[in-house]
Amino acid sequence: MSNYQPDSKSLIQQIRVIISLLDPRTRHQLIYVVFAALGLGLLECASIGLFLPAFQAIVDPSAGERIGRLIGLDIDSIAAGVGGSSVVFPILIAAVMAVFLIKNALQFVVIKRMNRFIFAKQAAFIGRLFNTYLRKDYPFHQGRNTAVAMRNLTVSAGAVFSSGLLPILNLLIETIMVIGIGTVLFLVEPLVTTLIGLIIGGLGILAHRFMAPRFSGWGGDIHQYTMQMIKWVNETLGSIKAVKVSGREEFFVTRFAAVVEQRCTAESEVATFVHLPRLMVESVIIGLLGTVIIFLFWRNVDLVAIVPVLGIYGIAVMRLLPSLNRILNQAAQIKVGVAAVDSVHEDLFDLLEK
């Protein structure tokens, strides 16, 4: 059970706190990064949006004709013009492959530039925080444990980006991809897609609401124990002569080890339960798919006839699951960083304005 009592901020409110820590120039530049993230999401949507209809057109020619009418193409005329379906399908697959290759190359470039931007801003932010500490008067430092400032500079300030800004951008990218894949599936089977989307979306929201306070609590524990670890190291090494003379090495080792063990316990909880939402959603998805197949089997429905549709959903599910997992993981990471972000926010704004 966590010893830290998190506040009641929602995910959106926490995102606003993280953005408020950025300087005006960084917030302005962040607009371009957001557009780059949107571009990545749209590229992923386009690649999946081409692959799924192409797959369905190959396994079910009638579906290919329906998709062609939907986008304003006469598949039969195109096939006749280029030498038949035996030529159309290889061209279609080659086009899909080309889109994926271009998408992956662009994705690598954008991700590289995005990460370089974020970590450059992280370095500038830590320097800004250090400058803020140095410019405070002596009474400010006299009334505070130096371990707090050391923790905020070495750990918490970095968490503003590693457990804040970076997860926010990843959350945006993955959400766009899920929406795009869902749109493609909706065009294939509107009713089933809507039903599955409501069930999976509802389950994901419930899982996050259930786990979010726990992630905030464990993150707060990690935050506090990190400060205590630094405190014990400072006190021990700062008075190493007295420790040696008095022969109290074992006392300090025991105290430090106890704090480390508590911190590792909290980290273990985070590392374990971050997988729980994914396992829940995955179990429900597979359960729904299996239930539909069993139901159709009992109704003596020709399963061979619906294999193309099931194949589309199977491929989509295999692509959706990683995205859903990353969405839940990024949301969890933001909640884990609540205590660290709040601590930095307090030093930059609340305490320094007094």
C-alpha positions as a Markdown table, in Angstrom:
| # | Residue | x | y | z |
|---|---|---|---|---|
| 1 | Met | 0.0 | 0.0 | 0.0 |
| 2 | Ser | 1.3 | 3.5 | -0.9 |
| 3 | Asn | 2.3 | 5.9 | 1.8 |
| 4 | Tyr | 1.9 | 8.9 | -0.6 |
| 5 | Gln | -1.5 | 10.5 | -0.8 |
| 6 | Pro | -1.9 | 11.8 | -4.4 |
| 7 | Asp | -4.1 | 14.8 | -5.2 |
| 8 | Ser | -7.2 | 14.4 | -7.3 |
| 9 | Lys | -5.9 | 15.9 | -10.6 |
| 10 | Ser | -7.2 | 14.3 | -13.7 |
| 11 | Leu | -5.0 | 13.3 | -16.6 |
| 12 | Ile | -5.9 | 16.5 | -18.5 |
| 13 | Gln | -5.2 | 18.7 | -15.5 |
| 14 | Gln | -1.8 | 17.0 | -15.0 |
| 15 | Ile | -1.0 | 17.6 | -18.7 |
| 16 | Arg | -1.8 | 21.3 | -18.1 |
| 17 | Val | 0.6 | 21.4 | -15.1 |
| 18 | Ile | 3.4 | 19.9 | -17.2 |
| 19 | Ile | 2.8 | 22.4 | -20.1 |
| 20 | Ser | 2.8 | 25.3 | -17.6 |
| 21 | Leu | 6.4 | 24.4 | -16.5 |
| 22 | Leu | 7.7 | 25.1 | -20.0 |
| 23 | Asp | 8.9 | 28.6 | -21.0 |
| 24 | Pro | 7.0 | 30.5 | -23.6 |
| 25 | Arg | 9.5 | 29.8 | -26.4 |
| 26 | Thr | 9.4 | 26.1 | -25.7 |
| 27 | Arg | 5.6 | 26.1 | -25.7 |
| 28 | His | 5.6 | 27.9 | -29.0 |
| 29 | Gln | 8.0 | 25.4 | -30.5 |
| 30 | Leu | 6.0 | 22.6 | -29.1 |
| 31 | Ile | 3.2 | 23.4 | -31.6 |
| 32 | Tyr | 5.5 | 22.3 | -34.4 |
| 33 | Val | 6.3 | 19.1 | -32.5 |
| 34 | Val | 2.6 | 18.4 | -32.0 |
| 35 | Phe | 2.1 | 18.8 | -35.8 |
| 36 | Ala | 4.9 | 16.4 | -36.4 |
| 37 | Ala | 3.3 | 13.9 | -34.0 |
| 38 | Leu | 0.0 | 14.4 | -35.8 |
| 39 | Gly | 1.8 | 13.7 | -39.1 |
| 40 | Leu | 3.2 | 10.5 | -37.7 |
| 41 | Gly | -0.2 | 9.4 | -36.6 |
| 42 | Leu | -1.8 | 10.2 | -39.9 |
| 43 | Leu | 1.0 | 8.3 | -41.8 |
| 44 | Glu | 0.3 | 5.3 | -39.6 |
| 45 | Cys | -3.4 | 5.6 | -40.3 |
| 46 | Ala | -2.8 | 5.9 | -44.1 |
| 47 | Ser | -0.6 | 2.8 | -44.1 |
| 48 | Ile | -3.1 | 0.7 | -42.2 |
| 49 | Gly | -5.9 | 2.2 | -44.1 |
| 50 | Leu | -4.4 | 0.9 | -47.4 |
| 51 | Phe | -3.3 | -2.5 | -46.0 |
| 52 | Leu | -6.7 | -3.6 | -44.6 |
| 53 | Pro | -8.8 | -2.8 | -47.7 |
| 54 | Ala | -6.1 | -4.3 | -49.9 |
| 55 | Phe | -6.1 | -7.5 | -47.8 |
| 56 | Gln | -9.9 | -7.7 | -47.9 |
| 57 | Ala | -10.0 | -7.1 | -51.7 |
| 58 | Ile | -7.6 | -10.0 | -52.2 |
| 59 | Val | -9.4 | -12.5 | -50.0 |
| 60 | Asp | -12.9 | -11.3 | -51.0 |
| 61 | Pro | -13.1 | -9.7 | -54.6 |
| 62 | Ser | -16.7 | -8.6 | -54.0 |
| 63 | Ala | -15.5 | -6.5 | -51.0 |
| 64 | Gly | -12.9 | -5.0 | -53.2 |
| 65 | Glu | -15.5 | -3.8 | -55.6 |
| 66 | Arg | -17.5 | -2.3 | -52.7 |
| 67 | Ile | -14.4 | -0.6 | -51.4 |
| 68 | Gly | -13.7 | 0.7 | -54.9 |
| 69 | Arg | -17.2 | 2.2 | -55.2 |
| 70 | Leu | -16.8 | 3.8 | -51.8 |
| 71 | Ile | -13.6 | 5.7 | -52.9 |
| 72 | Gly | -14.9 | 6.3 | -56.4 |
| 73 | Leu | -12.9 | 3.7 | -58.3 |
| 74 | Asp | -14.2 | 1.1 | -60.8 |
| 75 | Ile | -12.0 | -1.9 | -59.9 |
| 76 | Asp | -13.3 | -4.0 | -62.9 |
| 77 | Ser | -12.4 | -1.2 | -65.4 |
| 78 | Ile | -8.9 | -0.8 | -63.9 |
| 79 | Ala | -8.3 | -4.5 | -63.9 |
| 80 | Ala | -9.4 | -4.7 | -67.6 |
| 81 | Gly | -7.1 | -1.8 | -68.5 |
| 82 | Val | -4.0 | -3.2 | -67.0 |
| 83 | Gly | -4.4 | -6.9 | -67.9 |
| 84 | Gly | -6.7 | -8.4 | -65.3 |
| 85 | Ser | -6.8 | -8.9 | -61.6 |
| 86 | Ser | -3.6 | -11.0 | -61.8 |
| 87 | Val | -1.8 | -7.7 | -62.5 |
| 88 | Val | -3.9 | -5.4 | -60.3 |
| 89 | Phe | -3.3 | -7.3 | -57.1 |
| 90 | Pro | 0.6 | -7.4 | -57.3 |
| 91 | Ile | 0.5 | -3.6 | -58.1 |
| 92 | Leu | -1.8 | -3.1 | -55.1 |
| 93 | Ile | 0.5 | -5.0 | -52.8 |
| 94 | Ala | 3.6 | -3.2 | -54.2 |
| 95 | Ala | 1.9 | 0.2 | -53.5 |
| 96 | Val | 1.1 | -0.8 | -50.0 |
| 97 | Met | 4.7 | -1.9 | -49.4 |
| 98 | Ala | 6.0 | 1.4 | -50.8 |
| 99 | Val | 3.8 | 3.3 | -48.5 |
| 100 | Phe | 5.0 | 1.3 | -45.5 |
| 101 | Leu | 8.6 | 1.9 | -46.4 |
| 102 | Ile | 8.2 | 5.6 | -46.9 |
| 103 | Lys | 6.2 | 5.8 | -43.7 |
| 104 | Asn | 8.8 | 4.0 | -41.7 |
| 105 | Ala | 11.7 | 6.2 | -43.1 |
| 106 | Leu | 9.8 | 9.4 | -42.3 |
| 107 | Gln | 8.8 | 8.1 | -38.9 |
| 108 | Phe | 12.4 | 7.5 | -38.0 |
| 109 | Val | 13.4 | 11.0 | -39.0 |
| 110 | Val | 10.6 | 12.6 | -37.1 |
| 111 | Ile | 11.1 | 10.5 | -34.0 |
| 112 | Lys | 14.8 | 11.4 | -34.0 |
| 113 | Arg | 14.2 | 15.1 | -34.3 |
| 114 | Met | 11.4 | 15.0 | -31.8 |
| 115 | Asn | 13.5 | 13.2 | -29.2 |
| 116 | Arg | 16.4 | 15.6 | -29.8 |
| 117 | Phe | 14.1 | 18.5 | -29.3 |
| 118 | Ile | 12.7 | 17.1 | -26.0 |
| 119 | Phe | 16.0 | 16.2 | -24.4 |
| 120 | Ala | 17.6 | 19.5 | -25.5 |
| 121 | Lys | 14.7 | 21.3 | -23.7 |
| 122 | Gln | 15.2 | 19.0 | -20.7 |
| 123 | Ala | 18.8 | 20.1 | -20.4 |
| 124 | Ala | 17.8 | 23.8 | -20.7 |
| 125 | Phe | 15.0 | 23.3 | -18.1 |
| 126 | Ile | 17.4 | 21.7 | -15.6 |
| 127 | Gly | 19.8 | 24.6 | -16.1 |
| 128 | Arg | 16.9 | 27.0 | -15.6 |
| 129 | Leu | 15.9 | 25.3 | -12.3 |
| 130 | Phe | 19.5 | 25.3 | -11.1 |
| 131 | Asn | 19.8 | 29.0 | -11.9 |
| 132 | Thr | 16.6 | 29.6 | -9.9 |
| 133 | Tyr | 18.0 | 27.8 | -6.8 |
| 134 | Leu | 21.2 | 29.8 | -7.0 |
| 135 | Arg | 19.5 | 33.1 | -7.1 |
| 136 | Lys | 17.4 | 32.5 | -4.0 |
| 137 | Asp | 18.6 | 34.2 | -0.8 |
| 138 | Tyr | 20.5 | 32.4 | 1.9 |
| 139 | Pro | 17.5 | 32.0 | 4.3 |
| 140 | Phe | 15.7 | 30.0 | 1.6 |
| 141 | His | 18.5 | 27.4 | 1.4 |
| 142 | Gln | 19.1 | 27.5 | 5.2 |
| 143 | Gly | 15.5 | 26.3 | 5.9 |
| 144 | Arg | 15.6 | 23.5 | 3.3 |
| 145 | Asn | 17.2 | 20.1 | 3.2 |
| 146 | Thr | 19.7 | 20.1 | 0.3 |
| 147 | Ala | 18.6 | 16.6 | -0.6 |
| 148 | Val | 15.3 | 18.1 | -1.9 |
| 149 | Ala | 17.1 | 20.4 | -4.4 |
| 150 | Met | 19.5 | 17.6 | -5.4 |
| 151 | Arg | 16.6 | 15.3 | -6.1 |
| 152 | Asn | 14.7 | 17.9 | -8.0 |
| 153 | Leu | 17.7 | 18.7 | -10.2 |
| 154 | Thr | 18.9 | 15.2 | -10.8 |
| 155 | Val | 15.6 | 13.2 | -11.0 |
| 156 | Ser | 12.4 | 15.3 | -10.8 |
| 157 | Ala | 13.3 | 17.9 | -13.4 |
| 158 | Gly | 14.0 | 15.1 | -15.9 |
| 159 | Ala | 10.7 | 13.4 | -15.0 |
| 160 | Val | 8.9 | 16.5 | -16.3 |
| 161 | Phe | 10.0 | 15.3 | -19.7 |
| 162 | Ser | 10.5 | 11.5 | -19.4 |
| 163 | Ser | 7.2 | 11.1 | -17.4 |
| 164 | Gly | 5.5 | 14.2 | -18.8 |
| 165 | Leu | 6.1 | 15.8 | -22.1 |
| 166 | Leu | 7.4 | 12.6 | -23.9 |
| 167 | Pro | 4.4 | 10.4 | -22.8 |
| 168 | Ile | 2.0 | 13.2 | -23.8 |
| 169 | Leu | 3.3 | 13.2 | -27.4 |
| 170 | Asn | 3.4 | 9.4 | -27.6 |
| 171 | Leu | -0.2 | 9.4 | -26.2 |
| 172 | Leu | -1.2 | 11.8 | -29.0 |
| 173 | Ile | 0.4 | 9.7 | -31.7 |
| 174 | Glu | -1.1 | 6.4 | -30.5 |
| 175 | Thr | -4.6 | 8.0 | -30.1 |
| 176 | Ile | -4.5 | 9.2 | -33.7 |
| 177 | Met | -3.5 | 5.8 | -34.9 |
| 178 | Val | -6.3 | 4.1 | -33.0 |
| 179 | Ile | -8.9 | 6.5 | -34.3 |
| 180 | Gly | -7.6 | 6.0 | -37.9 |
| 181 | Ile | -7.7 | 2.2 | -37.6 |
| 182 | Gly | -11.1 | 2.4 | -36.1 |
| 183 | Thr | -12.3 | 4.5 | -39.0 |
| 184 | Val | -11.1 | 2.0 | -41.5 |
| 185 | Leu | -12.9 | -0.8 | -39.6 |
| 186 | Phe | -16.0 | 1.3 | -39.4 |
| 187 | Leu | -16.1 | 1.5 | -43.2 |
| 188 | Val | -15.8 | -2.3 | -43.4 |
| 189 | Glu | -18.3 | -3.2 | -40.6 |
| 190 | Pro | -20.0 | -0.2 | -38.9 |
| 191 | Leu | -22.2 | -1.9 | -36.4 |
| 192 | Val | -19.6 | -4.4 | -35.1 |
| 193 | Thr | -16.9 | -1.8 | -35.0 |
| 194 | Thr | -19.0 | 0.6 | -33.0 |
| 195 | Leu | -19.9 | -2.1 | -30.5 |
| 196 | Ile | -16.4 | -3.3 | -30.1 |
| 197 | Gly | -15.1 | 0.2 | -29.8 |
| 198 | Leu | -17.5 | 1.1 | -27.1 |
| 199 | Ile | -16.6 | -2.0 | -25.1 |
| 200 | Ile | -12.8 | -1.7 | -25.5 |
| 201 | Gly | -12.9 | 2.1 | -25.0 |
| 202 | Gly | -15.0 | 1.8 | -21.9 |
| 203 | Leu | -12.8 | -0.9 | -20.4 |
| 204 | Gly | -9.7 | 1.1 | -21.1 |
| 205 | Ile | -11.2 | 4.1 | -19.3 |
| 206 | Leu | -12.3 | 2.1 | -16.4 |
| 207 | Ala | -8.9 | 0.4 | -16.1 |
| 208 | His | -7.1 | 3.8 | -16.1 |
| 209 | Arg | -9.5 | 5.3 | -13.6 |
| 210 | Phe | -9.0 | 2.3 | -11.3 |
| 211 | Met | -5.2 | 2.3 | -11.6 |
| 212 | Ala | -4.4 | 6.0 | -11.9 |
| 213 | Pro | -4.5 | 6.8 | -8.1 |
| 214 | Arg | -2.3 | 3.8 | -7.4 |
| 215 | Phe | 0.3 | 4.8 | -10.0 |
| 216 | Ser | 0.3 | 8.3 | -8.5 |
| 217 | Gly | 0.8 | 6.9 | -5.1 |
| 218 | Trp | 3.7 | 4.6 | -6.1 |
| 219 | Gly | 5.2 | 7.4 | -8.0 |
| 220 | Gly | 5.0 | 9.6 | -4.9 |
| 221 | Asp | 6.7 | 6.9 | -2.9 |
| 222 | Ile | 9.5 | 6.6 | -5.4 |
| 223 | His | 9.8 | 10.4 | -5.3 |
| 224 | Gln | 10.1 | 10.5 | -1.5 |
| 225 | Tyr | 12.4 | 7.6 | -1.1 |
| 226 | Thr | 14.7 | 9.1 | -3.7 |
| 227 | Met | 15.1 | 12.2 | -1.6 |
| 228 | Gln | 15.7 | 10.1 | 1.5 |
| 229 | Met | 18.4 | 8.1 | -0.3 |
| 230 | Ile | 20.2 | 11.3 | -1.3 |
| 231 | Lys | 19.8 | 12.6 | 2.3 |
| 232 | Trp | 21.4 | 9.5 | 3.8 |
| 233 | Val | 24.3 | 9.6 | 1.3 |
| 234 | Asn | 24.9 | 13.3 | 2.0 |
| 235 | Glu | 24.8 | 12.9 | 5.8 |
| 236 | Thr | 27.0 | 9.8 | 5.7 |
| 237 | Leu | 29.7 | 11.0 | 3.3 |
| 238 | Gly | 29.5 | 14.6 | 4.7 |
| 239 | Ser | 30.4 | 13.3 | 8.2 |
| 240 | Ile | 32.5 | 10.3 | 7.1 |
| 241 | Lys | 35.2 | 11.1 | 9.6 |
| 242 | Ala | 32.8 | 11.0 | 12.5 |
| 243 | Val | 31.2 | 7.8 | 11.1 |
| 244 | Lys | 34.6 | 6.1 | 11.0 |
| 245 | Val | 35.7 | 7.3 | 14.4 |
| 246 | Ser | 32.4 | 6.2 | 16.1 |
| 247 | Gly | 32.3 | 2.9 | 14.1 |
| 248 | Arg | 28.7 | 3.6 | 13.0 |
| 249 | Glu | 29.1 | 2.3 | 9.5 |
| 250 | Glu | 26.6 | -0.5 | 10.0 |
| 251 | Phe | 23.9 | 1.9 | 11.3 |
| 252 | Phe | 24.1 | 4.1 | 8.1 |
| 253 | Val | 24.3 | 1.1 | 5.8 |
| 254 | Thr | 21.1 | -0.4 | 7.4 |
| 255 | Arg | 19.2 | 2.8 | 7.2 |
| 256 | Phe | 20.2 | 3.5 | 3.6 |
| 257 | Ala | 19.4 | -0.1 | 2.6 |
| 258 | Ala | 15.9 | 0.1 | 4.1 |
| 259 | Val | 15.1 | 3.2 | 2.1 |
| 260 | Val | 16.5 | 1.6 | -1.1 |
| 261 | Glu | 14.3 | -1.5 | -0.5 |
| 262 | Gln | 11.2 | 0.6 | 0.0 |
| 263 | Arg | 11.9 | 2.5 | -3.2 |
| 264 | Cys | 12.5 | -0.7 | -5.2 |
| 265 | Thr | 9.2 | -2.1 | -3.8 |
| 266 | Ala | 7.3 | 0.9 | -5.2 |
| 267 | Glu | 9.1 | 0.5 | -8.5 |
| 268 | Ser | 8.3 | -3.2 | -8.6 |
| 269 | Glu | 4.6 | -2.3 | -8.1 |
| 270 | Val | 4.7 | 0.1 | -11.0 |
| 271 | Ala | 6.6 | -2.3 | -13.3 |
| 272 | Thr | 4.1 | -5.0 | -12.5 |
| 273 | Phe | 0.7 | -3.3 | -12.6 |
| 274 | Val | 1.5 | -1.2 | -15.7 |
| 275 | His | 0.8 | -4.5 | -17.6 |
| 276 | Leu | -2.6 | -5.1 | -16.0 |
| 277 | Pro | -4.7 | -2.8 | -18.2 |
| 278 | Arg | -3.2 | -4.3 | -21.3 |
| 279 | Leu | -3.9 | -7.9 | -20.1 |
| 280 | Met | -7.5 | -6.9 | -19.3 |
| 281 | Val | -8.2 | -5.3 | -22.6 |
| 282 | Glu | -6.5 | -8.1 | -24.5 |
| 283 | Ser | -8.5 | -10.8 | -22.7 |
| 284 | Val | -11.7 | -9.0 | -23.4 |
| 285 | Ile | -10.9 | -8.5 | -27.1 |
| 286 | Ile | -9.9 | -12.2 | -27.6 |
| 287 | Gly | -13.0 | -13.2 | -25.6 |
| 288 | Leu | -15.3 | -11.2 | -27.7 |
| 289 | Leu | -13.8 | -12.5 | -30.9 |
| 290 | Gly | -14.0 | -16.1 | -29.7 |
| 291 | Thr | -17.6 | -15.6 | -28.5 |
| 292 | Val | -18.7 | -14.2 | -31.9 |
| 293 | Ile | -17.1 | -17.2 | -33.7 |
| 294 | Ile | -18.8 | -19.7 | -31.3 |
| 295 | Phe | -22.1 | -17.9 | -31.6 |
| 296 | Leu | -22.0 | -18.0 | -35.4 |
| 297 | Phe | -21.0 | -21.7 | -35.3 |
| 298 | Trp | -24.0 | -22.6 | -33.1 |
| 299 | Arg | -26.2 | -20.6 | -35.6 |
| 300 | Asn | -24.9 | -22.8 | -38.4 |
| 301 | Val | -23.5 | -19.8 | -40.2 |
| 302 | Asp | -21.0 | -20.6 | -43.0 |
| 303 | Leu | -17.8 | -19.6 | -41.3 |
| 304 | Val | -15.8 | -19.9 | -44.6 |
| 305 | Ala | -18.0 | -17.0 | -45.9 |
| 306 | Ile | -17.1 | -14.7 | -43.0 |
| 307 | Val | -13.4 | -15.6 | -42.9 |
| 308 | Pro | -12.4 | -12.4 | -44.8 |
| 309 | Val | -14.2 | -10.2 | -42.3 |
| 310 | Leu | -12.7 | -12.1 | -39.4 |
| 311 | Gly | -9.3 | -11.9 | -41.0 |
| 312 | Ile | -9.6 | -8.1 | -41.3 |
| 313 | Tyr | -10.6 | -7.8 | -37.6 |
| 314 | Gly | -7.8 | -10.2 | -36.6 |
| 315 | Ile | -5.2 | -8.1 | -38.3 |
| 316 | Ala | -6.6 | -4.9 | -37.0 |
| 317 | Val | -6.7 | -6.3 | -33.4 |
| 318 | Met | -3.1 | -7.4 | -33.7 |
| 319 | Arg | -2.2 | -3.8 | -34.7 |
| 320 | Leu | -4.6 | -2.1 | -32.3 |
| 321 | Leu | -3.4 | -4.0 | -29.2 |
| 322 | Pro | 0.1 | -2.5 | -29.1 |
| 323 | Ser | -1.3 | 1.0 | -29.7 |
| 324 | Leu | -3.9 | 0.5 | -26.9 |
| 325 | Asn | -1.2 | -0.9 | -24.7 |
| 326 | Arg | 1.0 | 2.2 | -25.3 |
| 327 | Ile | -1.9 | 4.6 | -24.7 |
| 328 | Leu | -2.6 | 3.0 | -21.3 |
| 329 | Asn | 1.2 | 2.8 | -20.5 |
| 330 | Gln | 1.8 | 6.5 | -21.4 |
| 331 | Ala | -1.2 | 7.6 | -19.3 |
| 332 | Ala | 0.2 | 5.5 | -16.4 |
| 333 | Gln | 3.6 | 7.0 | -16.9 |
| 334 | Ile | 2.1 | 10.5 | -16.6 |
| 335 | Lys | 0.4 | 9.6 | -13.4 |
| 336 | Val | 3.6 | 8.0 | -12.0 |
| 337 | Gly | 5.4 | 11.4 | -12.5 |
| 338 | Val | 2.7 | 13.5 | -10.7 |
| 339 | Ala | 4.7 | 13.9 | -7.4 |
| 340 | Ala | 8.0 | 14.7 | -9.2 |
| 341 | Val | 6.2 | 17.3 | -11.5 |
| 342 | Asp | 4.4 | 18.8 | -8.6 |
| 343 | Ser | 7.6 | 19.2 | -6.6 |
| 344 | Val | 9.4 | 21.0 | -9.4 |
| 345 | His | 6.3 | 23.1 | -10.0 |
| 346 | Glu | 6.2 | 24.1 | -6.4 |
| 347 | Asp | 9.8 | 25.2 | -6.4 |
| 348 | Leu | 9.5 | 27.2 | -9.6 |
| 349 | Phe | 6.3 | 28.9 | -8.8 |
| 350 | Asp | 4.7 | 28.6 | -5.4 |
| 351 | Leu | 7.7 | 28.7 | -3.0 |
| 352 | Leu | 9.7 | 31.2 | -5.2 |
| 353 | Glu | 6.8 | 33.7 | -5.3 |
| 354 | Lys | 6.6 | 33.9 | -1.5 |
